Amino acid sequence: MTELFINIDSELRSIANPSAAPAMEDYLKNQFKLFGIKADERRAISGMFWKECKTEIKEQWRSLSKELWNAKQREFQYFAMDLMAKTKGSLKEDDLALIEYFITNKSWWDTVDFLASHMAGKYFQKFPDQVSNVIPVWNNSPNMWLIRTSIIYQLKYKEEVDKE
């Protein structure tokens, strides 16, 4: 575990609300364990980490996001998405495998919809030549979350939507 992950883990655990967790878990059909942390509280902590560790996060966002993604409680995946939202401008062409990893692991609508519109959407805007290589494969995948992503990745495109 990286020091940054250990510090994030400590902060999240310090504001855990075990009495709120069951209702939150029910909302997600008991697919995931949660700390019971409200979104605004988590975003306040991720914002604090961003302010205090911006350079380190920018350098490590890929490995840190994966480390967060692999942690048990759902708030870790949400925290990773908070960081991805701030670093998605630095996507590289070889990040497609990482995006696909996030889409296909710990998959549920609450993460996949963000990943589709923010990460995959941004990726395909930045690397439009990849659309014809990847989207048909995802669209025909046995993985329903890749199919969903292949349909909704253009949600943020507005006038730039490719209707074909």
Residue pairs with C-beta under 8 A, 6 or more apart in sequence:
1 9
1 67
2 60
2 63
2 64
2 67
4 49
4 53
4 56
4 57
4 60
4 64
5 64
5 67
5 68
5 71
7 49
8 45
8 49
8 68
8 76
8 79
9 71
9 76
11 45
11 48
11 49
12 35
12 37
12 42
12 45
12 73
12 75
12 76
12 79
13 35
15 35
15 37
15 41
15 45
16 35
16 36
16 37
17 35
17 36
17 37
17 38
18 35
18 36
19 36
20 36
20 37
20 38
21 33
21 34
21 35
21 36
24 34
24 36
24 74
25 32
25 33
25 34
28 34
28 74
28 108
28 110
31 108
32 73
32 74
32 106
32 108
33 72
33 73
33 74
34 73
34 74
34 75
35 73
35 75
37 75
39 78
42 75
42 78
42 79
42 82
43 82
45 79
46 79
46 82
46 83
47 82
49 57
50 57
50 82
50 83
50 86
57 64
57 83
57 86
57 87
58 87
58 90
61 83
61 84
61 87
61 90
62 95
62 98
64 80
64 83
65 80
65 83
65 84
65 98
65 102
66 80
66 98
66 101
68 76
68 77
68 79
68 80
68 83
69 76
69 77
69 80
69 101
69 102
69 105
69 106
70 105
71 77
74 106
74 110
77 106
77 111
78 110
78 111
80 102
81 111
81 114
81 115
81 118
84 114
84 118
84 119
85 114
85 118
88 118
88 119
88 122
89 122
91 119
91 122
91 123
91 126
93 127
93 130
95 123
96 123
96 127
96 130
96 134
99 115
99 119
99 120
99 123
100 146
102 111
102 115
102 119
103 112
103 115
103 116
103 120
103 143
103 145
103 146
103 149
104 143
104 145
104 146
107 143
107 145
109 148
112 145
112 148
112 149
113 148
113 152
115 149
116 148
116 149
116 152
116 153
116 155
117 152
117 153
117 155
117 156
118 156
120 149
120 153
121 153
121 154
121 155
121 156
121 157
122 156
123 130
124 130
124 131
124 134
124 135
124 153
124 154
125 157
125 160
131 162
135 150
135 153
136 150
138 146
138 147
138 149
138 150
139 147
139 150
139 151
140 147
141 147
141 150
154 160
154 161
154 162
